[in-house]
Amino acid sequence: MASADAARVPDFFLIGVARAATTSLFDALGRHPQVFVPQLKEACFTCPDIDPEQHRTATRFFRNRAEYLALFAAAADDQLIGEGCTYNVYSPAAPSLIRALNPNARLLIQLRDPVEQMYSNHGLKVIMGDLGADFERSLEVQAAARAGRVTQPPNMRDYDMRDKATISPGLARFVDAFGRDRVHITLHEEFAAQPEAVIGSIFRFLGVAEQPVAHVEVMVPHREARWGGLNRAMASQRVIGAAKRITPAALHPVARRLAAATFRANRRRATRPPLPTALQDRLRDEFRSEVERLSEIVGCDLVEFWWTRGSAPGA
């Protein structure tokens, strides 16, 4: 296990991918007696270059090293420490910063079909008030923003769905920096079908004793807002600014927790319709080269694995 100054540093990093059941995976790993993970999964320190500085979600970007490392202070000497910031895979700075923090770090990443990942990510951004309910229209708006044809609010630009579904450049950076043998790749679809087998493969990779994991819930369900207007209002920069002005600074952390609790209460599970076949086929064509690059890194045919089953994107 690595050390830095007097504080422990993470031994392994779950570097991605968003909307690929990483919360479920992180929770399951943290239940192993030889593994310590903090309560705050999205504790980001090694990807400062992509901090959107909005602080509306559970993700927290740390600038202070001591404050970040304090998250792991409760780890026992015989426990491996894990960290779960899924923004790392998108950050050009992250591989070198993680190497500086722990040159012997191990990396975990869970991949998902990029078309399904985008569709799932869109559902999350709808209930957060960042995007409109029409998935295809949201893609068109973001494509126009990429081309510089329209002005877009920062929250939409920072969460560009195509950016968040394009994983191969970031994954290749980590493989180049640490070597393929230190990057363990799992697939969301396999985790959903056989979570114990996937978690067992990670235990072996980390070098901890294999043990059964009781009830792994794959936490990537589609949700919708009970009252969409409430979420849109809470996501408004004008409303957030007004709330900050009238709330004493000492109470800002409490206010953020209350806002997060309100977001959670104002959503419910729902069944999302499958993508129209024409749109699905068009997006698969668009992402084919990305999936082929991922296939080369992973060492298996992900085009075959993801796209010959005939299943439609869902959660």
C-alpha positions as CSV (number, residue, x, y, z in Angstrom):
1,M,0.0,0.0,0.0
2,A,1.3,3.4,-0.9
3,S,2.0,6.4,1.4
4,A,2.4,10.0,0.8
5,D,3.7,12.3,3.7
6,A,2.0,11.0,6.8
7,A,-1.4,10.3,5.1
8,R,-2.5,7.2,3.2
9,V,-3.4,7.7,-0.5
10,P,-5.7,5.5,-2.6
11,D,-4.4,2.2,-3.7
12,F,-7.0,1.9,-6.6
13,F,-9.2,4.3,-8.5
14,L,-12.5,3.6,-10.2
15,I,-12.0,6.0,-13.1
16,G,-15.3,5.5,-15.0
17,V,-17.7,5.3,-16.6
18,A,-20.7,7.5,-15.8
19,R,-24.1,5.7,-15.9
20,A,-22.4,2.3,-16.0
21,A,-23.5,1.1,-12.5
22,T,-20.3,2.4,-10.9
23,T,-22.2,3.4,-7.7
24,S,-23.3,-0.2,-7.3
25,L,-19.8,-1.5,-8.0
26,F,-18.2,1.0,-5.6
27,D,-20.7,0.1,-2.9
28,A,-20.1,-3.7,-3.3
29,L,-16.3,-3.2,-3.2
30,G,-16.6,-1.2,0.0
31,R,-18.3,-4.0,1.8
32,H,-15.1,-6.2,1.6
33,P,-13.3,-6.2,4.9
34,Q,-10.0,-5.7,3.2
35,V,-11.2,-2.6,1.3
36,F,-11.9,0.9,2.5
37,V,-13.9,3.4,0.4
38,P,-15.1,6.8,1.7
39,Q,-18.8,7.6,1.9
40,L,-18.3,10.2,-0.8
41,K,-17.8,8.2,-4.0
42,E,-17.3,11.2,-6.3
43,A,-14.4,12.7,-4.5
44,C,-12.3,14.2,-7.3
45,F,-8.8,15.5,-6.8
46,T,-6.8,14.3,-9.8
47,C,-8.9,15.9,-12.6
48,P,-8.9,19.6,-11.9
49,D,-8.9,20.4,-15.6
50,I,-12.5,19.3,-16.0
51,D,-14.1,20.7,-12.8
52,P,-17.3,22.5,-14.0
53,E,-17.3,24.4,-10.7
54,Q,-21.1,24.1,-10.3
55,H,-21.4,22.0,-7.1
56,R,-25.0,20.9,-7.8
57,T,-24.4,17.2,-7.5
58,A,-22.8,14.8,-5.1
59,T,-19.5,15.2,-7.0
60,R,-17.0,17.3,-5.1
61,F,-13.7,18.6,-6.5
62,F,-11.0,18.9,-4.0
63,R,-8.2,21.5,-4.4
64,N,-6.6,20.9,-1.0
65,R,-4.5,17.7,-0.8
66,A,-4.8,17.3,2.9
67,E,-8.6,17.7,2.8
68,Y,-8.8,15.1,0.1
69,L,-6.6,12.6,1.9
70,A,-8.5,13.1,5.1
71,L,-11.3,11.2,3.4
72,F,-9.2,8.0,3.8
73,A,-8.0,8.6,7.3
74,A,-10.2,5.9,8.8
75,A,-8.8,3.1,6.7
76,A,-7.1,0.3,8.7
77,D,-3.5,-0.5,8.0
78,D,-4.5,-3.8,6.4
79,Q,-7.1,-2.3,4.1
80,L,-6.7,-1.2,0.5
81,I,-8.1,2.3,-0.1
82,G,-10.4,2.9,-3.1
83,E,-11.5,6.1,-4.8
84,G,-14.4,6.5,-7.2
85,C,-14.2,9.7,-9.3
86,T,-15.6,8.7,-12.7
87,Y,-14.4,12.1,-14.2
88,N,-10.8,10.8,-14.2
89,V,-11.3,9.0,-17.5
90,Y,-12.2,12.2,-19.3
91,S,-9.3,14.2,-17.9
92,P,-6.0,14.5,-19.8
93,A,-4.3,15.5,-16.5
94,A,-5.5,12.6,-14.4
95,P,-3.1,9.8,-15.4
96,S,0.0,11.8,-14.5
97,L,-1.6,13.3,-11.3
98,I,-2.6,9.8,-10.1
99,R,0.9,8.5,-10.9
100,A,2.3,11.4,-8.8
101,L,-0.1,10.5,-6.0
102,N,0.6,6.8,-6.2
103,P,2.8,5.4,-8.9
104,N,1.7,1.8,-8.0
105,A,-2.0,2.6,-8.3
106,R,-4.4,0.1,-9.9
107,L,-7.2,1.4,-12.1
108,L,-10.7,0.0,-12.5
109,I,-13.1,1.0,-15.3
110,Q,-16.6,-0.3,-16.1
111,L,-17.6,0.3,-19.7
112,R,-21.1,0.5,-21.2
113,D,-22.4,0.6,-24.8
114,P,-22.0,4.3,-25.6
115,V,-25.4,4.6,-27.2
116,E,-27.1,3.2,-24.1
117,Q,-24.8,5.3,-21.9
118,M,-25.8,8.5,-23.7
119,Y,-29.5,7.6,-23.5
120,S,-29.2,6.9,-19.8
121,N,-27.1,10.0,-19.2
122,H,-29.8,12.1,-20.9
123,G,-32.5,10.8,-18.6
124,L,-30.4,11.9,-15.6
125,K,-29.8,15.4,-17.1
126,V,-33.5,15.7,-17.8
127,I,-34.5,15.3,-14.1
128,M,-31.6,17.6,-13.1
129,G,-33.1,20.3,-15.4
130,D,-30.0,20.5,-17.7
131,L,-31.6,19.1,-20.8
132,G,-35.0,18.9,-22.5
133,A,-37.0,15.7,-22.5
134,D,-36.4,15.0,-26.3
135,F,-33.2,13.0,-26.5
136,E,-32.7,13.5,-30.3
137,R,-33.4,17.2,-30.0
138,S,-30.9,17.5,-27.1
139,L,-28.3,15.7,-29.3
140,E,-29.0,18.2,-32.1
141,V,-28.6,21.2,-29.7
142,Q,-25.3,19.9,-28.4
143,A,-24.0,19.2,-31.9
144,A,-24.9,22.7,-32.9
145,A,-23.0,24.0,-29.8
146,R,-20.0,21.9,-30.8
147,A,-20.0,23.6,-34.2
148,G,-20.2,27.0,-32.6
149,R,-23.7,27.8,-34.1
150,V,-25.5,28.5,-30.9
151,T,-24.7,29.7,-27.4
152,Q,-25.2,27.1,-24.7
153,P,-25.4,27.4,-20.8
154,P,-22.2,26.0,-19.1
155,N,-24.1,23.2,-17.5
156,M,-25.1,21.8,-20.9
157,R,-21.7,22.3,-22.4
158,D,-19.9,20.6,-19.5
159,Y,-22.2,17.6,-19.7
160,D,-22.0,17.1,-23.5
161,M,-23.4,13.6,-24.0
162,R,-21.1,12.6,-26.8
163,D,-18.1,13.7,-24.7
164,K,-19.2,11.5,-21.8
165,A,-19.8,8.5,-24.1
166,T,-16.4,8.8,-25.8
167,I,-14.1,6.8,-23.5
168,S,-11.3,5.4,-25.7
169,P,-9.0,8.4,-25.6
170,G,-9.0,8.6,-21.8
171,L,-8.7,4.8,-21.4
172,A,-5.8,4.8,-23.7
173,R,-4.1,7.5,-21.7
174,F,-4.3,5.4,-18.6
175,V,-3.1,2.2,-20.3
176,D,-0.1,4.2,-21.7
177,A,0.7,5.7,-18.2
178,F,0.2,2.5,-16.1
179,G,0.4,-0.4,-18.5
180,R,-2.5,-2.7,-19.5
181,D,-1.9,-5.0,-16.6
182,R,-2.7,-2.3,-14.1
183,V,-6.0,-1.4,-15.7
184,H,-8.9,-3.8,-15.0
185,I,-11.8,-3.4,-17.4
186,T,-15.3,-4.7,-16.7
187,L,-18.5,-4.4,-18.7
188,H,-21.8,-3.0,-17.3
189,E,-23.8,-5.6,-19.2
190,E,-21.9,-8.4,-17.6
191,F,-22.1,-6.8,-14.2
192,A,-25.9,-6.4,-14.5
193,A,-26.2,-10.1,-15.4
194,Q,-23.6,-11.6,-13.1
195,P,-22.4,-9.1,-10.5
196,E,-20.8,-11.6,-8.3
197,A,-18.5,-12.9,-11.1
198,V,-17.5,-9.3,-12.1
199,I,-16.8,-8.4,-8.5
200,G,-14.8,-11.6,-8.0
201,S,-12.6,-10.7,-10.9
202,I,-11.9,-7.3,-9.3
203,F,-11.1,-8.9,-6.0
204,R,-8.5,-11.1,-7.7
205,F,-7.1,-8.1,-9.6
206,L,-6.7,-6.2,-6.3
207,G,-5.2,-9.2,-4.5
208,V,-7.8,-9.4,-1.7
209,A,-9.6,-12.6,-0.6
210,E,-12.5,-13.6,-2.7
211,Q,-15.8,-13.6,-0.8
212,P,-19.5,-13.6,-1.6
213,V,-21.2,-10.2,-1.9
214,A,-24.7,-10.1,-0.6
215,H,-27.3,-8.6,-2.9
216,V,-25.8,-6.3,-5.4
217,E,-28.3,-3.9,-6.8
218,V,-27.4,-2.4,-10.2
219,M,-28.2,1.2,-9.5
220,V,-28.7,2.6,-13.0
221,P,-32.4,2.8,-13.2
222,H,-34.2,5.4,-15.3
223,R,-36.0,8.0,-13.3
224,E,-38.3,10.8,-14.0
225,A,-39.1,13.9,-12.0
226,R,-42.5,14.0,-10.2
227,W,-42.6,17.7,-10.7
228,G,-40.4,18.8,-13.5
229,G,-40.8,22.5,-12.8
230,L,-39.3,22.1,-9.3
231,N,-36.1,20.6,-10.6
232,R,-35.8,23.2,-13.4
233,A,-36.2,26.0,-10.8
234,M,-33.6,24.4,-8.5
235,A,-31.2,24.1,-11.4
236,S,-31.6,27.7,-12.4
237,Q,-28.4,29.8,-11.8
238,R,-30.7,32.7,-10.9
239,V,-32.4,30.7,-8.2
240,I,-29.1,29.3,-7.0
241,G,-27.6,32.7,-6.9
242,A,-30.5,34.2,-4.9
243,A,-30.4,31.3,-2.5
244,K,-26.7,31.9,-1.8
245,R,-27.3,35.6,-1.2
246,I,-30.0,35.1,1.4
247,T,-28.4,32.0,3.1
248,P,-25.5,32.7,5.5
249,A,-22.3,31.2,4.2
250,A,-22.0,29.0,7.2
251,L,-25.3,27.3,6.2
252,H,-24.3,26.7,2.5
253,P,-23.3,23.1,3.2
254,V,-26.7,22.5,4.9
255,A,-28.5,24.1,2.0
256,R,-26.7,21.9,-0.5
257,R,-27.7,18.8,1.4
258,L,-31.3,19.9,1.5
259,A,-31.3,20.7,-2.2
260,A,-29.8,17.2,-2.9
261,A,-32.4,15.6,-0.7
262,T,-35.2,17.5,-2.5
263,F,-33.8,16.3,-5.9
264,R,-33.8,12.7,-4.6
265,A,-37.4,13.0,-3.2
266,N,-38.6,14.5,-6.5
267,R,-37.9,11.5,-8.7
268,R,-39.3,8.1,-9.2
269,R,-38.4,5.0,-11.2
270,A,-39.9,4.8,-14.6
271,T,-39.8,2.6,-17.7
272,R,-38.2,4.5,-20.6
273,P,-39.3,3.6,-24.1
274,P,-36.6,2.1,-26.4
275,L,-34.9,4.4,-28.9
276,P,-36.4,4.5,-32.4
277,T,-34.5,2.0,-34.6
278,A,-33.4,4.7,-37.1
279,L,-31.9,6.9,-34.4
280,Q,-30.3,3.9,-32.7
281,D,-28.7,2.8,-36.0
282,R,-27.5,6.3,-36.8
283,L,-25.8,6.6,-33.4
284,R,-24.2,3.2,-33.7
285,D,-22.8,4.2,-37.0
286,E,-21.4,7.4,-35.4
287,F,-19.8,5.5,-32.5
288,R,-18.6,2.5,-34.5
289,S,-15.0,3.7,-34.7
290,E,-15.1,4.5,-30.9
291,V,-16.3,1.0,-30.1
292,E,-13.6,-0.5,-32.4
293,R,-10.9,1.5,-30.6
294,L,-12.3,0.2,-27.2
295,S,-12.3,-3.3,-28.6
296,E,-8.6,-3.1,-29.4
297,I,-7.8,-1.9,-25.8
298,V,-10.1,-4.4,-24.1
299,G,-9.1,-7.3,-26.3
300,C,-12.6,-8.5,-27.3
301,D,-15.1,-7.5,-30.0
302,L,-17.4,-5.0,-28.4
303,V,-19.2,-4.3,-31.6
304,E,-20.3,-7.9,-31.5
305,F,-20.9,-8.0,-27.8
306,W,-23.0,-4.8,-27.7
307,W,-24.7,-4.5,-31.0
308,T,-25.6,-8.0,-32.3
309,R,-28.0,-8.8,-29.5
310,G,-30.7,-6.6,-30.9
311,S,-31.5,-5.1,-27.5
312,A,-32.7,-1.5,-27.3
313,P,-31.2,1.1,-25.0
314,G,-33.2,1.3,-21.8
315,A,-32.3,2.5,-18.3
